Structures are given as C-alpha cells and as structure tokens.
Amino acid sequence: MVDMARHHDLACLVRLQEAAVEAERAFSPDLVPRRIDPLASRRSFKATLLRGQRERTFVARVGRQVIGMLCVELHRARSRHAAVRRHGFMHSLYVAPAHRRQRVAARLVARGLVWSRRQGALQVRLEMAAGNAGARRLYERLGFRPREVFFTLDLRRPA
C-alpha cells in the first residue's frame, strides 16, 4: 500500500534516507554526503509533513512496516516566459532491498505523479545517477525521457 507519510513514520524515513544515501554512494561517491545527520533528516522530514502544500513524502507499506519512500516537491518558475511554469520534482526514491522487483517503486512514482497532476503540475522532473541502470529502466518504463545530461570534472586530479 502507498500513502502519505505520517508523523509516526519519521524514524523509518530517517533509516530509509540513510540507506538511500549509502546506495547512491556506489553511483556518485562525490555527490552524496559522507555522513547523514539523523537529527537534521528528522527535522527535514517533519517540516515536510507539516508544510503540506508544496511537498509530499509518500511511503510504501507492508502491514505496518515502511518499506519504501518517495519525496515530491512542487516547483513554480519565477519567469513568466518559462514554457512550463509549474512542475513536480521527485527525489529520494528508495525501496528496501528485500522488497525490490515487486513494483513498489513504480507504485510510489505513480502516486507522486497523481499528486503532481492534482497540484497543477504540467511536467515532472527528476535526477538520477547515470550508472543506475535499474532506476533508468524504471523511469523509462513509466514514460520518463532523458532531457539533459549533467557532467562533472574533478579539479582535484591533474588533467
């Protein structure tokens, strides 16, 4: 079952966020923090739960156990010339390893898409690590298409 996160989910959200950062480290070791501050994560999730209007955190459950999460933010372009003035931005998608390949991530994303549409978003965007083939397959299967490519150059290493 996928629904909105609640206050009693905070500890589970922090644990999933920590696991997500560790998983992301394999793909982008220099882009993720060395260590997650559990108190800061808890405050951030709590603020999202309280603000409500522009952000949602969705969770997947098996019984009372939280097994996955997805955060969605509503963004508005400041320029009136922007082609898409309102879009959703999805991030922090994570499913516990024991529950992968059971369409949990697809259900979380689908719920995030419904919420984004209801908020008036005309488009949904996300970022992912280039080497994460599983995530790429999921997003392409759901209709997402790559639009931009993000390059980095480590200036600490000699050219």
trRosetta pair geometry for C-beta under 8 A, 3 or more apart (Angstrom, degrees):
i j d omega theta_ij theta_ji phi_ij phi_ji
1 60 7.1 152 79 -156 39 57
1 61 5.1 -23 65 59 92 94
1 62 8.0 151 21 -85 78 33
2 58 5.7 25 -179 171 100 115
2 59 7.1 179 -145 90 60 37
2 60 5.0 -29 -92 -96 80 71
2 61 7.7 166 -86 13 31 73
2 107 4.9 -175 -29 140 138 107
2 108 5.7 -170 -125 -89 135 55
2 110 7.9 125 58 67 162 92
2 111 4.7 -142 129 -37 135 150
3 58 7.0 -172 105 -150 17 79
3 59 6.6 -20 65 60 62 80
3 61 7.2 -19 25 4 97 118
3 111 7.9 -132 -90 -149 22 154
4 56 6.1 -80 -123 -163 101 105
4 57 7.1 91 -162 75 67 57
4 58 6.1 -61 -102 -104 43 62
4 59 7.5 44 154 17 16 84
5 9 4.6 -123 -160 73 88 147
5 13 6.1 47 -146 -72 147 131
5 45 7.2 -75 127 -173 153 108
5 48 7.9 39 65 103 130 114
5 49 6.2 -96 99 -92 100 107
5 56 8.0 152 22 177 90 66
5 57 4.1 -17 12 97 134 104
5 58 6.7 -151 -27 -110 83 11
5 59 4.8 97 -84 -22 80 113
5 66 8.0 45 -117 -124 91 139
5 69 7.1 28 -70 -129 126 106
6 9 5.2 106 56 -4 63 105
6 49 7.3 95 -152 -142 22 132
7 10 6.1 -11 -172 -30 49 109
7 46 7.3 49 -125 -123 83 82
7 49 6.0 145 -76 144 67 159
9 12 5.0 -65 -167 49 68 114
9 13 5.5 73 135 -31 91 102
9 59 5.8 -128 -153 -41 154 162
9 66 5.6 101 -144 -66 104 150
10 13 5.6 -56 -146 34 30 112
10 14 6.5 30 158 -19 65 103
10 42 5.6 60 174 -142 114 87
10 45 5.7 153 -131 100 78 130
10 46 6.2 18 -113 -70 129 87
10 49 7.8 -79 -79 -14 95 150
11 14 5.9 -53 -152 34 32 111
11 15 6.6 30 152 -16 64 106
11 42 7.8 8 -85 -106 47 111
12 15 5.7 -56 -150 38 33 111
12 16 6.2 31 154 -17 68 107
12 59 7.4 62 107 -136 129 142
12 65 8.0 163 -124 -167 140 52
12 66 3.9 97 154 48 150 136
13 16 5.8 -55 -145 39 31 109
13 17 6.2 34 154 -22 65 106
13 41 7.5 -171 118 153 89 105
13 42 7.9 126 80 -107 105 56
13 45 4.7 126 113 -130 147 159
13 57 6.6 28 -124 160 137 151
13 59 7.4 -93 -81 -85 92 121
13 66 7.3 -50 -58 136 59 160
13 69 6.0 106 -124 -100 78 157
14 17 5.6 -53 -147 35 30 113
14 18 6.5 33 153 -20 63 103
14 36 8.0 162 -170 136 79 130
14 38 5.2 65 -179 -150 133 84
14 41 4.6 121 -124 108 86 126
14 42 5.3 -14 -73 -69 131 79
14 45 6.9 -117 -60 3 75 145
15 18 5.7 -53 -151 34 32 112
15 19 6.5 29 152 -15 64 106
16 19 5.6 -56 -148 40 34 111
16 20 6.1 39 151 -25 67 105
16 66 6.9 -88 -40 124 134 113
16 68 7.3 135 -142 -136 142 23
16 69 5.0 116 118 6 153 127
16 94 5.2 155 173 91 99 130
16 96 7.3 -85 -113 -63 94 85
17 20 5.5 -51 -145 34 32 115
17 21 6.5 34 155 -20 64 102
17 36 6.4 158 121 -156 100 156
17 41 5.1 177 82 -153 153 136
17 45 7.7 -134 -35 -55 142 124
17 69 7.6 -43 -60 68 72 150
17 92 6.6 -22 -111 -151 85 121
17 94 7.5 172 -90 20 34 153
18 21 5.9 -52 -151 32 30 110
18 22 6.7 29 152 -16 62 105
18 36 5.0 -144 -103 51 77 147
18 38 7.2 -12 -63 -89 125 88
18 41 7.4 -81 -51 -45 82 173
19 22 5.7 -55 -151 37 34 112
19 23 6.3 34 152 -19 67 106
19 94 6.4 136 91 176 98 142
19 96 7.2 18 121 -107 165 68
20 23 5.7 -54 -147 37 32 111
20 24 6.2 31 154 -20 66 108
20 69 7.9 -83 -49 61 139 109
20 92 6.1 64 143 -153 169 70
20 93 7.9 150 -130 83 130 33
20 94 3.8 -96 -86 -74 110 145
21 24 5.7 -54 -144 37 31 111
21 25 6.6 48 151 -37 61 97
21 32 5.2 151 -160 -175 83 128
21 33 6.6 -33 -155 51 137 85
21 36 5.4 163 18 -52 162 122
22 25 5.6 -41 -156 12 33 120
23 26 6.4 -46 -176 15 41 111
23 94 7.0 147 36 -127 143 108
24 27 5.9 -68 -163 45 50 102
24 28 5.9 -29 164 45 88 98
24 31 7.6 -90 149 85 114 99
24 32 4.9 134 100 -70 114 143
24 129 6.5 162 -151 -35 79 133
25 28 7.2 -89 -124 70 24 55
25 29 5.3 51 -171 -107 71 65
25 32 5.2 -102 -81 57 71 142
26 29 7.6 39 -95 -64 10 85
27 129 3.3 77 140 146 136 162
27 130 7.5 168 -177 49 109 54
27 131 4.7 -170 -137 64 92 105
27 132 5.1 -18 -100 -53 157 93
28 31 3.9 -29 153 37 121 118
28 32 6.0 113 94 -21 93 93
28 129 4.8 -140 -30 -109 107 117
29 32 7.1 -69 -146 35 25 97
30 152 7.6 178 84 141 130 157
30 154 7.0 -143 -86 -95 174 113
31 129 7.9 176 55 -96 141 99
31 152 7.9 -137 -67 -57 111 161
33 36 6.1 118 81 -77 127 57
36 40 7.8 -142 177 64 67 104
36 41 5.8 28 171 -46 111 131
37 40 3.9 54 89 15 115 114
37 41 6.5 169 86 -15 59 83
38 41 5.5 -54 -145 37 33 113
38 42 6.2 36 156 -22 66 105
39 42 5.6 -51 -147 35 31 113
39 43 6.4 33 153 -18 64 104
40 43 5.7 -52 -148 36 33 112
40 44 6.3 34 153 -21 65 107
41 44 5.7 -56 -148 36 30 112
41 45 6.3 25 157 -13 66 106
42 45 6.0 -57 -146 40 29 106
42 46 6.1 29 155 -20 64 110
43 46 5.7 -57 -145 38 28 113
43 47 6.3 31 156 -21 65 105
44 47 5.9 -53 -149 33 28 111
44 48 6.6 29 152 -19 62 105
45 48 5.6 -53 -151 34 35 114
45 49 6.4 34 152 -19 67 104
45 57 6.4 0 -144 -28 88 167
46 49 5.7 -54 -150 35 33 111
46 50 6.3 25 154 -14 65 110
47 50 5.8 -61 -146 41 31 107
47 51 6.0 30 159 -24 68 109
48 51 6.0 -52 -137 33 27 108
48 55 4.7 -91 -144 117 91 131
48 56 7.5 142 168 -117 105 11
48 57 5.4 77 122 -24 138 111
48 71 7.0 -63 -148 -136 161 112
49 52 7.5 19 167 -65 30 72
49 57 6.9 -51 -71 31 78 116
51 54 6.5 -47 139 43 121 84
51 55 5.8 45 82 40 124 107
52 55 7.4 50 38 60 1 68
52 56 7.7 36 -148 -84 43 74
53 74 7.7 -80 135 39 68 134
54 73 6.2 22 148 -161 86 73
54 74 4.6 -118 -151 50 70 100
55 71 6.9 -9 -169 -172 100 94
55 72 7.0 163 -152 88 54 52
55 73 4.9 -15 -102 -106 85 73
55 74 7.2 -130 -64 12 45 77
56 71 7.4 169 90 -152 46 51
56 72 5.1 -5 58 58 90 97
56 112 7.5 -180 82 -118 115 74
56 115 5.5 -83 38 173 156 161
57 69 6.3 -9 -177 -166 98 107
57 70 7.3 165 -156 84 55 42
57 71 5.0 -22 -103 -100 79 75
57 72 7.8 174 -85 20 33 67
57 92 7.9 -32 -125 89 97 135
58 69 6.8 153 83 -155 53 54
58 70 4.9 -8 57 59 101 92
58 71 7.9 -175 20 -81 69 28
58 72 7.1 29 -7 -1 106 109
58 108 5.6 158 101 -150 121 81
58 111 5.0 148 -147 103 161 132
58 112 6.0 -129 8 -64 141 83
58 115 7.6 -160 -56 -14 125 145
59 66 4.9 -46 -173 -139 130 107
59 68 6.7 147 -161 83 54 55
59 69 5.3 -19 -103 -99 70 76
60 66 7.3 109 71 -160 49 60
60 67 5.3 -61 97 68 97 87
60 68 3.7 15 35 53 118 106
60 69 7.4 -130 13 -59 77 36
60 95 6.9 0 45 -114 142 94
60 99 7.5 175 109 137 130 148
60 104 4.8 106 162 -165 171 103
60 107 6.4 99 -104 85 120 118
60 108 5.6 -78 -45 -67 111 104
61 64 6.8 -32 -167 -145 122 13
61 65 6.3 143 -156 75 73 46
61 66 5.7 -43 -96 -97 78 50
61 67 6.6 134 -121 11 24 88
62 65 5.2 -18 64 64 81 104
62 67 5.4 39 -1 -21 101 136
62 99 6.9 -154 -28 -106 133 136
66 69 7.1 30 170 -60 115 96
67 95 6.4 24 139 -157 84 74
67 96 4.8 -91 -161 21 74 116
67 98 7.7 -96 -145 73 116 91
67 99 4.5 48 170 5 134 165
67 104 6.5 -79 108 -150 114 155
68 93 7.8 4 -178 -171 102 66
68 94 6.3 -169 -146 99 67 53
68 95 3.9 -10 -102 -105 117 72
68 96 6.5 -117 -65 1 68 73
68 99 6.6 -121 -42 94 107 134
68 104 4.9 150 -15 151 157 122
68 105 6.7 -136 -159 -78 148 59
68 108 5.7 -114 129 -55 123 141
69 92 6.3 -36 112 133 105 101
69 93 7.4 -166 95 -134 56 33
69 94 5.6 7 51 53 85 88
69 108 7.2 115 159 -139 11 144
70 90 6.3 -20 -177 -159 107 103
70 92 6.6 150 -141 89 34 75
70 93 4.8 13 -105 -101 90 75
70 94 7.9 175 -72 21 56 55
70 105 7.9 117 -65 -146 120 63
70 108 4.1 139 -14 163 131 117
70 109 6.5 -173 -118 -73 163 51
70 111 7.4 140 59 69 134 104
70 112 5.3 -91 126 -52 135 132
71 90 7.2 142 83 -157 54 51
71 91 5.2 -29 71 71 104 77
71 92 4.3 40 12 47 111 122
72 88 5.4 -14 -170 -170 106 113
72 89 7.0 150 -157 74 55 45
72 90 5.3 -20 -101 -99 79 69
72 91 7.9 155 -87 23 35 63
72 112 4.3 164 -63 -148 138 104
72 115 6.0 126 83 83 153 129
72 116 6.2 -112 -180 -62 136 97
72 124 7.9 -41 -140 -138 111 115
73 88 7.0 145 75 -160 43 59
73 89 4.7 -18 60 58 95 99
73 91 7.5 3 1 16 105 108
74 86 6.8 -5 -175 -169 95 96
74 87 7.9 166 -154 89 53 31
74 88 6.0 -36 -99 -101 58 65
74 89 7.9 -177 -83 16 12 80
74 116 7.0 166 -95 -127 85 71
74 119 4.9 -107 -99 145 139 151
74 121 6.3 -132 -129 -65 88 111
75 86 7.2 164 86 -151 52 48
75 87 5.4 -16 62 66 99 77
75 88 7.4 147 17 -115 83 14
75 89 5.4 51 -17 -18 121 116
76 85 6.4 5 -156 158 73 76
76 86 5.3 -14 -105 -100 72 77
77 82 3.5 -61 156 26 166 164
77 84 6.9 127 -27 95 132 56
77 85 4.8 -108 37 -138 108 50
77 86 7.4 -110 5 -57 81 39
77 87 7.9 55 -38 5 93 97
78 82 7.9 97 52 -23 42 131
79 82 4.8 117 78 -33 95 92
80 85 7.6 6 -134 -106 44 121
82 85 5.4 130 81 -89 111 57
84 87 5.3 49 140 -55 124 113
84 122 5.1 -149 -143 77 95 119
84 123 4.8 -20 -151 12 154 129
85 122 7.4 68 43 11 66 128
86 119 7.5 -145 163 123 127 90
86 120 5.3 10 106 113 157 94
86 121 5.2 -125 130 -108 91 51
86 122 6.0 102 70 2 77 87
87 116 7.8 3 -178 -167 45 122
87 121 5.2 82 -138 -155 27 102
87 122 6.4 -60 -85 56 73 70
87 123 4.3 -28 -119 73 110 87
87 124 6.4 169 -176 -92 86 27
87 125 5.7 42 148 -5 134 103
88 112 6.9 151 161 160 145 93
88 113 7.5 -177 60 -113 159 43
88 115 7.6 114 -115 93 143 85
88 116 3.2 -54 -47 -121 148 129
88 119 7.2 111 -77 59 101 127
88 121 4.3 8 -29 -135 87 172
88 123 7.4 -155 30 101 71 45
88 124 4.1 -18 68 -112 106 84
88 125 7.2 171 87 24 55 62
89 124 7.4 176 -78 -161 24 65
89 125 5.3 -20 -108 70 72 90
89 126 6.8 140 -164 -86 57 54
90 93 6.6 27 157 -45 109 110
90 109 6.8 35 -147 -125 162 82
90 112 5.4 75 -104 151 117 154
90 124 6.1 36 -18 176 107 111
90 125 7.4 -175 21 87 75 39
90 126 4.3 -31 65 -86 94 114
91 126 6.6 171 -72 -137 58 86
91 127 7.2 11 -101 41 96 87
93 105 6.1 72 173 -144 120 100
93 108 6.4 145 -135 106 96 137
93 109 6.9 8 -113 -69 139 92
93 126 7.9 11 -11 -151 123 144
93 135 7.5 133 81 -128 128 111
95 99 5.5 -116 171 89 102 99
95 100 5.3 131 102 -85 121 74
95 104 4.7 125 -127 92 137 126
95 105 5.1 -97 -26 -59 133 89
95 108 7.5 -158 -69 -6 102 142
96 99 5.0 60 69 21 88 106
96 100 7.6 -139 92 -36 42 81
97 100 5.8 -36 -150 -6 38 117
99 102 5.7 -77 -179 33 65 131
99 104 5.3 40 141 -23 108 157
100 104 7.2 -95 -106 36 36 117
100 105 7.5 21 -130 -20 74 113
103 106 4.6 -49 -161 42 74 120
103 107 5.9 79 138 -26 84 96
104 107 5.8 -56 -152 35 31 110
104 108 6.5 32 151 -19 65 105
105 108 5.6 -53 -148 35 34 113
105 109 6.3 31 155 -16 67 105
105 138 5.6 -31 112 -148 132 151
106 109 5.9 -55 -146 39 30 108
106 110 6.2 35 153 -22 64 107
106 138 6.5 -140 -73 -155 80 99
106 141 7.5 -54 -104 99 118 121
106 142 6.5 -177 -133 -76 84 116
107 110 5.6 -51 -143 35 31 114
107 111 6.5 33 156 -19 63 103
108 111 5.9 -57 -153 35 30 110
108 112 6.5 29 150 -17 64 107
109 112 5.5 -56 -149 38 35 114
109 113 6.3 39 152 -23 67 103
109 138 7.4 150 -15 154 153 111
109 139 7.8 -164 -130 -101 160 66
109 142 5.7 -36 117 -126 144 168
110 113 5.6 -52 -149 33 32 113
110 114 6.6 34 152 -20 64 102
110 142 7.5 -138 -68 -136 75 123
111 114 5.7 -50 -151 32 34 112
111 115 6.5 33 152 -16 65 105
112 115 5.8 -54 -147 37 33 111
112 116 6.2 35 154 -22 66 106
112 124 7.3 111 128 -143 102 147
113 116 5.6 -53 -146 36 31 113
113 117 6.4 33 155 -19 65 104
113 124 6.1 -89 -109 -26 76 159
113 142 7.9 -161 -46 173 145 123
114 117 5.9 -55 -151 35 30 110
114 118 6.4 27 153 -17 64 109
115 118 5.7 -59 -150 38 31 112
115 119 6.4 26 154 -16 66 109
116 119 5.8 -62 -151 39 30 108
116 121 4.0 -48 173 42 90 143
116 124 5.2 56 137 -83 174 110
117 120 7.8 68 178 -53 32 12
117 121 6.3 -80 -78 55 30 86
121 124 6.3 67 137 -70 140 73
124 144 7.8 -78 89 -96 98 104
126 139 7.0 -137 66 -117 134 137
126 144 7.1 -35 37 -134 112 153
127 150 7.1 26 -144 -14 116 150
128 132 5.4 -107 166 59 107 129
128 135 4.8 -167 -156 122 143 138
128 136 6.7 -179 102 -69 146 70
128 139 6.9 -147 -16 -19 151 149
129 132 4.4 92 69 -16 94 109
129 135 7.4 90 46 43 78 144
130 150 8.0 -150 -50 59 106 88
132 135 4.1 16 130 24 119 117
132 136 6.3 144 96 -21 70 87
133 136 5.5 -56 -146 37 34 114
133 137 6.3 37 156 -21 68 103
134 137 5.9 -53 -150 33 30 110
134 138 6.5 31 152 -19 63 105
135 138 5.6 -54 -151 35 34 114
135 139 6.3 27 157 -14 68 107
136 139 6.0 -58 -145 40 29 105
136 140 6.1 24 159 -14 66 110
137 140 6.0 -60 -143 42 26 107
137 141 6.1 30 158 -22 64 110
138 141 5.9 -61 -151 36 25 112
138 142 6.5 13 156 -10 63 111
139 142 5.8 -63 -149 43 32 107
139 144 3.9 -45 169 53 95 135
140 143 7.7 118 -172 -18 30 7
140 144 6.2 -84 -79 68 36 77
140 145 7.2 73 -118 -92 76 51
146 149 7.3 37 172 -71 122 77
154 157 5.0 48 103 11 109 107
